[in-house]
Amino acid sequence: MNTTAQYIKDSEGNDILAVIPMETYNEWRFEKADLSNTQEIPDWHKEILDESLKEFEETGEAEDWEVLKLKFKQKYGF
């Protein structure tokens, strides 16, 4: 893994920005994630997901995101 950082300096030579590799950044994000501060998915969300997954498993087809948003808005009001 390349952990070399690059620094951007202002006109006075002060470090103002550090650029790190994405892999390093993603590892850092995971290490710092507050996994204790998670929220449970509501049962009604799970039902929607279960319906969609079942339909996908039966047909092997997925709908366009815009179509799904419209269906959800019509069916659930959001």
Secondary structure in CASP SS format (residue, H / E / C, confidence):
PFRMAT SS
TARGET T0000
AUTHOR 0000-0000-0000
METHOD secondary structure of the structure
MODEL  1
M C 1.00
N C 1.00
T C 1.00
T C 1.00
A C 1.00
Q E 1.00
Y E 1.00
I E 1.00
K E 1.00
D C 1.00
S C 1.00
E C 1.00
G C 1.00
N C 1.00
D E 1.00
I E 1.00
L E 1.00
A E 1.00
V E 1.00
I C 1.00
P C 1.00
M H 1.00
E H 1.00
T H 1.00
Y H 1.00
N H 1.00
E H 1.00
W H 1.00
R H 1.00
F H 1.00
E H 1.00
K H 1.00
A C 1.00
D C 1.00
L C 1.00
S C 1.00
N C 1.00
T C 1.00
Q C 1.00
E C 1.00
I C 1.00
P C 1.00
D H 1.00
W H 1.00
H H 1.00
K H 1.00
E H 1.00
I H 1.00
L H 1.00
D H 1.00
E H 1.00
S H 1.00
L H 1.00
K H 1.00
E H 1.00
F H 1.00
E H 1.00
E H 1.00
T H 1.00
G C 1.00
E C 1.00
A C 1.00
E C 1.00
D C 1.00
W H 1.00
E H 1.00
V H 1.00
L H 1.00
K H 1.00
L H 1.00
K H 1.00
F H 1.00
K H 1.00
Q H 1.00
K H 1.00
Y H 1.00
G C 1.00
F C 1.00
END
